[in-house]
Amino acid sequence: MSDVTVRDAKNRLTELARRVEAGEAVVVTPRARLAPARLAGLSLGSRHNLAMSRG
């Protein structure tokens, strides 16, 4: 798991997204934790429903 600042996450978003897709968890300090859905316990349908409910 890697920790990055919000500024670093903005500047390296594509790289971080690829790392998460590859299975790595990334913590954006102090705001969020990005993890592949299988690590977060969400199915594809659950992710879709969650995204749709947030608009």
DRENTORKOL-3810 file (N, C-alpha, C; in nm, 4 decimals):
REM DRENTORKOL-3810
@n.u->0.0847; n.v->-0.1166; n.w->0.0000; ca.u->0.0000; ca.v->0.0000; ca.w->0.0000; c.u->0.0897; c.v->0.1234; c.w->0.0000
@n.u->0.0507; n.v->0.2214; n.w->-0.0800; ca.u->0.1259; ca.v->0.3457; ca.w->-0.0910; c.u->0.0447; c.v->0.4615; c.w->-0.0370
@n.u->0.1117; n.v->0.5586; n.w->0.0222; ca.u->0.0483; ca.v->0.6826; ca.w->0.0650; c.u->0.0918; c.v->0.7940; c.w->-0.0286
@n.u->-0.0032; n.v->0.8736; n.w->-0.0746; ca.u->0.0280; ca.v->0.9896; ca.w->-0.1575; c.u->-0.0558; c.v->1.1071; c.w->-0.1096
@n.u->-0.0070; n.v->1.2265; n.w->-0.1321; ca.u->-0.0837; ca.v->1.3460; ca.w->-0.0983; c.u->-0.1874; c.v->1.3718; c.w->-0.2067
@n.u->-0.2835; n.v->1.4560; n.w->-0.1777; ca.u->-0.3852; ca.v->1.4912; ca.w->-0.2762; c.u->-0.3184; c.v->1.5523; c.w->-0.3991
@n.u->-0.2210; n.v->1.6383; n.w->-0.3784; ca.u->-0.1503; ca.v->1.7010; ca.w->-0.4903; c.u->-0.0806; c.v->1.5966; c.w->-0.5773
@n.u->-0.0115; n.v->1.5021; n.w->-0.5136; ca.u->0.0544; ca.v->1.3950; ca.w->-0.5890; c.u->-0.0472; c.v->1.3100; c.w->-0.6647
@n.u->-0.1604; n.v->1.2817; n.w->-0.6006; ca.u->-0.2636; ca.v->1.2012; ca.w->-0.6663; c.u->-0.3163; c.v->1.2724; c.w->-0.7907
@n.u->-0.3371; n.v->1.4032; n.w->-0.7819; ca.u->-0.3833; ca.v->1.4788; ca.w->-0.8981; c.u->-0.2811; c.v->1.4737; c.w->-1.0108
@n.u->-0.1546; n.v->1.4850; n.w->-0.9753; ca.u->-0.0481; ca.v->1.4880; ca.w->-1.0756; c.u->-0.0175; c.v->1.3507; c.w->-1.1344
@n.u->-0.0504; n.v->1.2430; n.w->-1.0614; ca.u->-0.0144; ca.v->1.1080; ca.w->-1.1046; c.u->-0.1352; c.v->1.0161; c.w->-1.1124
@n.u->-0.2521; n.v->1.0710; n.w->-1.1417; ca.u->-0.3758; ca.v->0.9950; ca.w->-1.1359; c.u->-0.3742; c.v->0.8712; c.w->-1.2251
@n.u->-0.3280; n.v->0.8844; n.w->-1.3486; ca.u->-0.3257; ca.v->0.7701; ca.w->-1.4400; c.u->-0.2372; c.v->0.6584; c.w->-1.3856
@n.u->-0.1199; n.v->0.6945; n.w->-1.3392; ca.u->-0.0279; ca.v->0.5944; ca.w->-1.2831; c.u->-0.0905; c.v->0.5257; c.w->-1.1623
@n.u->-0.1513; n.v->0.6037; n.w->-1.0737; ca.u->-0.2118; ca.v->0.5460; ca.w->-0.9541; c.u->-0.3296; c.v->0.4561; c.w->-0.9889
@n.u->-0.4097; n.v->0.4963; n.w->-1.0876; ca.u->-0.5226; ca.v->0.4138; ca.w->-1.1305; c.u->-0.4730; c.v->0.2797; c.w->-1.1841
@n.u->-0.3657; n.v->0.2813; n.w->-1.2592; ca.u->-0.3092; ca.v->0.1556; ca.w->-1.3116; c.u->-0.2589; c.v->0.0665; c.w->-1.1991
@n.u->-0.1970; n.v->0.1270; n.w->-1.0986; ca.u->-0.1486; ca.v->0.0490; ca.w->-0.9850; c.u->-0.2640; c.v->-0.0133; c.w->-0.9082
@n.u->-0.3736; n.v->0.0619; n.w->-0.8910; ca.u->-0.4913; ca.v->0.0088; ca.w->-0.8228; c.u->-0.5528; c.v->-0.1044; c.w->-0.9051
@n.u->-0.5612; n.v->-0.0861; n.w->-1.0373; ca.u->-0.6127; ca.v->-0.1919; ca.w->-1.1239; c.u->-0.5288; c.v->-0.3184; c.w->-1.1137
@n.u->-0.3983; n.v->-0.3016; n.w->-1.0887; ca.u->-0.3083; ca.v->-0.4162; ca.w->-1.0764; c.u->-0.3182; c.v->-0.4826; c.w->-0.9390
@n.u->-0.3973; n.v->-0.4229; n.w->-0.8488; ca.u->-0.4189; ca.v->-0.4861; ca.w->-0.7190; c.u->-0.3614; c.v->-0.4142; c.w->-0.5995
@n.u->-0.2934; n.v->-0.3035; n.w->-0.6204; ca.u->-0.2324; ca.v->-0.2299; ca.w->-0.5096; c.u->-0.3341; c.v->-0.1344; c.w->-0.4484
@n.u->-0.3301; n.v->-0.1177; n.w->-0.3188; ca.u->-0.4119; ca.v->-0.0176; ca.w->-0.2514; c.u->-0.3301; c.v->0.1098; c.w->-0.2388
@n.u->-0.3952; n.v->0.2233; n.w->-0.2589; ca.u->-0.3290; ca.v->0.3526; ca.w->-0.2500; c.u->-0.4090; c.v->0.4404; c.w->-0.1547
@n.u->-0.3418; n.v->0.5011; n.w->-0.0582; ca.u->-0.4063; ca.v->0.5918; ca.w->0.0359; c.u->-0.3728; c.v->0.7339; c.w->-0.0053
@n.u->-0.4784; n.v->0.8133; n.w->-0.0281; ca.u->-0.4606; ca.v->0.9549; ca.w->-0.0582; c.u->-0.4799; c.v->1.0278; c.w->0.0742
@n.u->-0.3714; n.v->1.0782; n.w->0.1295; ca.u->-0.3765; ca.v->1.1393; ca.w->0.2621; c.u->-0.4148; c.v->1.2849; c.w->0.2523
@n.u->-0.4915; n.v->1.3350; n.w->0.3393; ca.u->-0.5614; ca.v->1.2659; ca.w->0.4471; c.u->-0.7031; c.v->1.2280; c.w->0.4097
@n.u->-0.7349; n.v->1.2099; n.w->0.2828; ca.u->-0.8739; ca.v->1.2051; ca.w->0.2401; c.u->-0.9334; c.v->1.0681; c.w->0.2089
@n.u->-0.8627; n.v->0.9805; n.w->0.1397; ca.u->-0.9302; ca.v->0.8621; ca.w->0.0865; c.u->-0.8361; c.v->0.7435; c.w->0.0746
@n.u->-0.8963; n.v->0.6259; n.w->0.0602; ca.u->-0.8214; ca.v->0.5038; ca.w->0.0309; c.u->-0.8765; c.v->0.4451; c.w->-0.0979
@n.u->-0.7908; n.v->0.4278; n.w->-0.1961; ca.u->-0.8302; ca.v->0.3686; ca.w->-0.3230; c.u->-0.7846; c.v->0.2241; c.w->-0.3239
@n.u->-0.8752; n.v->0.1342; n.w->-0.3571; ca.u->-0.8414; ca.v->-0.0078; ca.w->-0.3596; c.u->-0.9207; c.v->-0.0747; c.w->-0.4701
@n.u->-0.8650; n.v->-0.1804; n.w->-0.5273; ca.u->-0.9426; ca.v->-0.2565; ca.w->-0.6248; c.u->-1.0726; c.v->-0.3040; c.w->-0.5606
@n.u->-1.1786; n.v->-0.3112; n.w->-0.6382; ca.u->-1.3096; ca.v->-0.3481; ca.w->-0.5848; c.u->-1.3062; c.v->-0.4818; c.w->-0.5124
@n.u->-1.2269; n.v->-0.5760; n.w->-0.5611; ca.u->-1.2244; ca.v->-0.7070; ca.w->-0.4958; c.u->-1.1656; c.v->-0.6967; c.w->-0.3552
@n.u->-1.0771; n.v->-0.6004; n.w->-0.3301; ca.u->-1.0236; ca.v->-0.5805; ca.w->-0.1959; c.u->-1.1237; c.v->-0.5078; c.w->-0.1075
@n.u->-1.2060; n.v->-0.4245; n.w->-0.1682; ca.u->-1.3057; ca.v->-0.3494; ca.w->-0.0933; c.u->-1.4324; c.v->-0.4319; c.w->-0.0703
@n.u->-1.4398; n.v->-0.5502; n.w->-0.1315; ca.u->-1.5542; ca.v->-0.6371; ca.w->-0.1128; c.u->-1.6748; c.v->-0.5978; c.w->-0.1956
@n.u->-1.6546; n.v->-0.5257; n.w->-0.3049; ca.u->-1.7647; ca.v->-0.4832; ca.w->-0.3904; c.u->-1.7639; c.v->-0.5593; c.w->-0.5217
@n.u->-1.8801; n.v->-0.6021; n.w->-0.5642; ca.u->-1.8920; ca.v->-0.6645; ca.w->-0.6953; c.u->-1.9058; c.v->-0.5549; c.w->-0.8004
@n.u->-1.8948; n.v->-0.5909; n.w->-0.9272; ca.u->-1.9106; ca.v->-0.4943; ca.w->-1.0348; c.u->-2.0481; c.v->-0.4284; c.w->-1.0281
@n.u->-2.1522; n.v->-0.5055; n.w->-1.0030; ca.u->-2.2872; ca.v->-0.4499; ca.w->-0.9918; c.u->-2.2993; c.v->-0.3531; c.w->-0.8758
@n.u->-2.2373; n.v->-0.3866; n.w->-0.7632; ca.u->-2.2404; ca.v->-0.2978; ca.w->-0.6471; c.u->-2.1693; c.v->-0.1671; c.w->-0.6758
@n.u->-2.0550; n.v->-0.1753; n.w->-0.7450; ca.u->-1.9821; ca.v->-0.0526; ca.w->-0.7799; c.u->-2.0659; c.v->0.0350; c.w->-0.8708
@n.u->-2.1325; n.v->-0.0279; n.w->-0.9692; ca.u->-2.2164; ca.v->0.0483; ca.w->-1.0621; c.u->-2.3306; c.v->0.1160; c.w->-0.9872
@n.u->-2.3975; n.v->0.0421; n.w->-0.8999; ca.u->-2.5083; ca.v->0.0991; ca.w->-0.8244; c.u->-2.4612; c.v->0.2119; c.w->-0.7337
@n.u->-2.3463; n.v->0.1954; n.w->-0.6724; ca.u->-2.2916; ca.v->0.2996; ca.w->-0.5859; c.u->-2.2603; c.v->0.4249; c.w->-0.6677
@n.u->-2.1980; n.v->0.4067; n.w->-0.7833; ca.u->-2.1638; ca.v->0.5208; ca.w->-0.8689; c.u->-2.2907; c.v->0.5921; c.w->-0.9164
@n.u->-2.3941; n.v->0.5164; n.w->-0.9520; ca.u->-2.5177; ca.v->0.5764; ca.w->-1.0007; c.u->-2.5902; c.v->0.6520; c.w->-0.8893
@n.u->-2.5806; n.v->0.6032; n.w->-0.7664; ca.u->-2.6493; ca.v->0.6693; ca.w->-0.6557; c.u->-2.5824; c.v->0.8009; c.w->-0.6176
@n.u->-2.4559; n.v->0.8152; n.w->-0.6532; ca.u->-2.3827; ca.v->0.9389; ca.w->-0.6235; c.u->-2.3980; c.v->1.0433; c.w->-0.7325
@n.u->-2.4607; n.v->1.0046; n.w->-0.8427; ca.u->-2.4880; ca.v->1.0995; ca.w->-0.9500; c.u->-2.3761; c.v->1.1069; c.w->-1.0414
END
